């Protein structure tokens, strides 16, 4: 199948963000303090999730990248935290077109999910970027450091409101929601920062739905639809669908998103160290 180089480059260079945004993309809107301080119940130290990223156009389906998400217990500024980590790598057969290697990390409070630090490191061919966010909750400041292969290091200080999450930590947030207390079509909101900007987006609870797993089993899932911000690869609107396992783990098992050309499908292929026994 022929795909334009521009489309391939866009898809592969954004492979990490695709997965995280499909899992969750949200921003501030009338949030209560109780919603901010969520005790972590659905994941623990040692959890590791592995996904395959596919590009689909009509009946053709091409594997583009492998994505891993894992959790480690550590300390940050003498505080006990979870270190959430994400890595995505282009599959070898597409390395001649574009070679992408992306790494994200977030340090979050084990009791409240409050973010302490976030790191983004991406390498696409010879072009690299390096982001760091440091959250000073006491002074209500967010310190941003951004640099890439072509520009000098950029530093900024932003005002930090309550409940702000980064892209990776926000991907884990919906796993701690009790969906039995939420009405179908109800919208759930949370602050999140992307680059140096805040965006008014949300995700909508769509009820429960059975889907086929890789083992050809029917799995009862929680279905959600994020509202997307317009980017180079997809248009704004509710063009993503995410299915979380309808158990205490609430693991993202399938994610689909419409692109400007074709669509992306992200499928779980392996899981280890879950908080509760898996039913899939």
C-alpha positions as CSV (number, residue, x, y, z in Angstrom):
1,X,0.0,0.0,0.0
2,X,1.3,3.5,-0.9
3,X,1.1,6.1,1.9
4,X,2.6,9.5,1.4
5,X,5.8,10.2,3.3
6,X,4.2,13.2,5.0
7,X,1.5,11.0,6.4
8,X,4.0,8.3,7.5
9,X,6.2,10.9,9.2
10,X,3.3,12.5,11.0
11,X,2.0,9.2,12.3
12,X,5.3,7.7,13.4
13,X,6.7,10.9,15.0
14,X,3.6,11.3,17.1
15,X,3.2,7.6,18.0
16,X,3.7,8.2,21.7
17,X,1.3,11.0,21.8
18,X,-1.3,9.1,19.9
19,X,-1.3,6.3,22.5
20,X,-1.4,8.7,25.4
21,X,-4.0,11.0,23.9
22,X,-6.2,8.1,22.9
23,X,-6.1,6.8,26.5
24,X,-6.9,10.3,27.9
25,X,-6.9,14.0,26.9
26,X,-8.6,16.4,29.4
27,X,-8.4,20.0,30.9
28,X,-9.8,22.1,33.7
29,X,-13.5,22.7,34.0
30,X,-15.3,23.1,37.4
31,X,-13.3,20.4,39.3
32,X,-13.8,19.8,43.0
33,X,-11.0,19.1,45.4
34,X,-12.3,15.6,46.0
35,X,-11.8,14.8,42.3
36,X,-8.2,16.0,42.3
37,X,-7.0,13.9,45.2
38,X,-7.6,10.4,43.9
39,X,-6.2,7.5,45.9
40,X,-4.4,5.0,43.5
41,X,-6.4,1.8,43.4
42,X,-6.1,0.3,39.9
43,X,-2.3,0.0,39.4
44,X,0.8,-0.7,41.4
45,X,4.6,-0.9,41.3
46,X,5.7,-3.5,38.7
47,X,2.8,-3.1,36.3
48,X,3.8,-3.2,32.6
49,X,1.6,-2.9,29.6
50,X,2.7,-3.5,26.0
51,X,0.8,-2.3,22.9
52,X,1.1,-2.5,19.1
53,X,0.2,0.6,17.0
54,X,-1.4,0.0,13.6
55,X,-2.2,2.3,10.7
56,X,-5.4,1.3,8.9
57,X,-6.6,2.5,5.5
58,X,-9.5,0.5,4.1
59,X,-8.8,-3.2,4.4
60,X,-5.1,-2.7,4.8
61,X,-3.5,-2.7,8.3
62,X,0.2,-1.9,8.9
63,X,2.0,-2.2,12.2
64,X,4.0,1.0,12.9
65,X,5.3,1.0,16.4
66,X,5.6,-0.9,19.8
67,X,4.6,1.0,22.9
68,X,5.4,0.2,26.5
69,X,3.9,1.7,29.7
70,X,5.3,0.7,33.1
71,X,5.2,1.7,36.8
72,X,8.0,1.8,39.4
73,X,8.0,2.9,43.0
74,X,10.7,5.4,43.9
75,X,11.3,8.7,45.8
76,X,11.4,12.3,44.6
77,X,12.5,15.1,47.0
78,X,12.2,12.6,49.9
79,X,8.6,11.8,48.9
80,X,7.4,8.3,48.1
81,X,6.1,8.4,44.5
82,X,5.2,6.3,41.5
83,X,7.4,6.8,38.4
84,X,5.2,6.3,35.4
85,X,7.2,5.6,32.2
86,X,6.3,5.3,28.5
87,X,8.5,4.3,25.6
88,X,7.6,3.9,21.9
89,X,9.8,2.6,19.1
90,X,9.2,2.5,15.4
91,X,9.2,-1.1,14.1
92,X,12.5,-2.0,12.2
93,X,10.9,-2.3,8.7
94,X,10.0,1.3,8.8
95,X,13.3,2.7,10.1
96,X,14.4,3.5,6.6
97,X,11.5,5.9,6.3
98,X,11.6,7.4,9.8
99,X,13.3,6.3,13.0
100,X,11.4,7.4,16.1
101,X,12.3,6.7,19.7
102,X,10.2,8.5,22.4
103,X,10.4,8.4,26.2
104,X,8.0,10.0,28.7
105,X,8.2,9.9,32.5
106,X,6.0,11.3,35.3
107,X,6.6,11.3,39.0
108,X,3.3,11.3,40.8
109,X,2.3,11.2,44.5
110,X,1.3,7.7,45.5
111,X,-1.7,8.9,47.5
112,X,-3.2,11.7,45.5
113,X,-1.8,11.3,41.9
114,X,-0.5,14.9,42.2
115,X,2.3,15.4,39.6
116,X,5.8,16.3,40.9
117,X,7.8,16.2,37.7
118,X,7.4,15.3,34.0
119,X,10.0,14.5,31.3
120,X,9.6,14.1,27.6
121,X,12.5,13.0,25.3
122,X,11.9,12.3,21.7
123,X,14.2,11.4,18.8
124,X,12.9,11.4,15.2
125,X,15.8,10.6,12.8
126,X,18.4,13.3,13.8
127,X,15.9,15.7,15.4
128,X,15.6,15.5,19.2
129,X,13.5,17.3,21.8
130,X,13.8,17.5,25.5
131,X,11.0,18.8,27.8
132,X,10.9,19.0,31.6
133,X,8.1,20.2,33.8
134,X,8.7,20.8,37.6
135,X,5.5,21.3,39.7
136,X,5.9,23.5,42.7
137,X,2.5,23.0,44.4
138,X,3.4,25.1,47.4
139,X,4.2,28.2,45.4
140,X,1.6,27.4,42.7
141,X,4.3,27.5,39.9
142,X,5.0,25.3,37.0
143,X,8.6,25.5,35.7
144,X,9.0,24.5,32.1
145,X,12.3,23.7,30.2
146,X,12.1,23.0,26.4
147,X,15.0,22.5,24.0
148,X,15.5,20.7,20.7
149,X,18.1,20.2,18.0
150,X,17.5,23.5,16.2
151,X,16.8,26.0,19.0
152,X,18.3,27.1,22.3
153,X,16.9,26.1,25.6
154,X,13.6,27.8,26.4
155,X,12.6,28.4,30.1
156,X,9.3,29.6,31.3
157,X,7.3,29.8,34.6
158,X,3.5,29.3,34.4
159,X,0.9,29.7,37.1
160,X,-0.1,26.3,38.5
161,X,-3.8,25.8,39.3
162,X,-5.1,22.8,41.3
163,X,-5.3,19.4,39.8
164,X,-3.0,20.0,36.7
165,X,-1.7,16.8,35.1
166,X,0.8,16.2,32.3
167,X,0.1,14.0,29.3
168,X,1.4,10.8,30.8
169,X,-0.1,11.1,34.3
170,X,-3.5,12.0,32.8
171,X,-3.4,8.7,30.9
172,X,-3.6,6.9,34.2
173,X,-6.2,9.1,35.8
174,X,-9.4,7.6,34.3
175,X,-8.4,4.2,35.6
176,X,-9.2,5.4,39.1
177,X,-12.7,6.6,38.3
178,X,-15.8,4.7,39.6
179,X,-17.8,4.6,36.4
180,X,-20.8,3.0,38.3
181,X,-21.4,6.5,39.7
182,X,-21.3,8.2,36.3
183,X,-24.2,8.6,33.9
184,X,-23.9,7.6,30.2
185,X,-22.8,10.6,28.1
186,X,-21.5,12.4,31.2
187,X,-18.3,14.4,30.6
188,X,-15.3,14.1,33.0
189,X,-12.8,16.9,33.2
190,X,-9.3,17.3,34.5
191,X,-6.5,20.0,34.0
192,X,-3.7,18.9,31.7
193,X,-0.8,20.8,30.1
194,X,0.4,20.0,26.5
195,X,3.7,21.8,25.6
196,X,3.2,25.2,27.3
197,X,-0.5,25.5,26.6
198,X,-3.8,24.5,28.3
199,X,-6.7,23.2,26.3
200,X,-10.4,22.9,27.1
201,X,-11.0,19.2,26.3
202,X,-12.7,16.4,28.1
203,X,-13.6,12.7,27.8
204,X,-17.2,11.4,27.7
205,X,-18.3,8.1,29.3
206,X,-20.2,6.1,26.7
207,X,-21.4,3.2,28.8
208,X,-20.2,-0.4,28.6
209,X,-19.6,-2.6,25.5
210,X,-18.3,-6.1,24.8
211,X,-15.3,-6.3,22.4
212,X,-13.2,-9.2,21.0
213,X,-9.8,-9.6,22.6
214,X,-6.7,-11.1,20.8
215,X,-7.7,-14.5,22.3
216,X,-11.1,-14.2,20.6
217,X,-12.8,-13.8,23.9
218,X,-15.7,-11.3,24.6
219,X,-14.5,-8.7,27.1
220,X,-16.8,-6.4,29.0
221,X,-15.3,-2.9,28.6
222,X,-15.9,0.7,29.7
223,X,-16.1,2.9,26.6
224,X,-15.0,6.5,26.6
225,X,-14.6,9.2,23.9
226,X,-12.1,12.0,24.4
227,X,-12.6,15.4,22.8
228,X,-9.4,16.1,20.8
229,X,-7.4,19.2,20.2
230,X,-6.6,19.9,16.5
231,X,-3.1,18.7,15.5
232,X,-1.1,17.8,12.4
233,X,-2.6,14.3,12.3
234,X,-6.2,14.6,13.4
235,X,-9.0,17.1,13.5
236,X,-10.7,18.4,16.6
237,X,-13.8,16.6,18.0
238,X,-14.8,13.3,19.5
239,X,-12.8,11.2,17.0
240,X,-11.2,8.7,19.4
241,X,-12.7,5.7,21.2
242,X,-11.1,4.0,24.2
243,X,-12.1,0.7,25.8
244,X,-11.0,0.0,29.4
245,X,-11.3,-3.4,31.0
246,X,-14.5,-3.3,33.1
247,X,-12.7,-4.7,36.2
248,X,-10.7,-3.2,39.1
249,X,-7.6,-2.8,36.9
250,X,-9.4,-0.7,34.2
251,X,-6.6,-1.4,31.7
252,X,-6.8,0.3,28.3
253,X,-7.2,-2.8,26.0
254,X,-8.2,-1.1,22.7
255,X,-7.9,2.4,21.3
256,X,-9.0,3.7,17.9
257,X,-8.7,7.2,16.4
258,X,-9.6,8.7,13.0
259,X,-6.8,10.6,11.3
260,X,-6.9,13.0,8.4
261,X,-6.0,10.0,6.2
262,X,-6.9,6.6,7.6
263,X,-7.0,5.7,11.2
264,X,-4.9,4.5,14.1
265,X,-5.6,1.3,16.1
266,X,-3.7,0.6,19.4
267,X,-4.1,-2.9,20.8
268,X,-2.8,-4.4,24.0
269,X,-0.6,-7.5,23.4
270,X,0.9,-8.2,26.9
271,X,0.4,-7.2,30.5
272,X,2.3,-8.0,33.7
273,X,2.1,-7.1,37.4
274,X,-1.5,-6.0,37.5
275,X,-3.0,-4.9,40.8
276,X,-5.8,-7.5,40.5
277,X,-6.2,-10.8,38.7
278,X,-6.9,-10.2,35.0
279,X,-10.1,-11.5,33.4
280,X,-8.7,-11.3,29.8
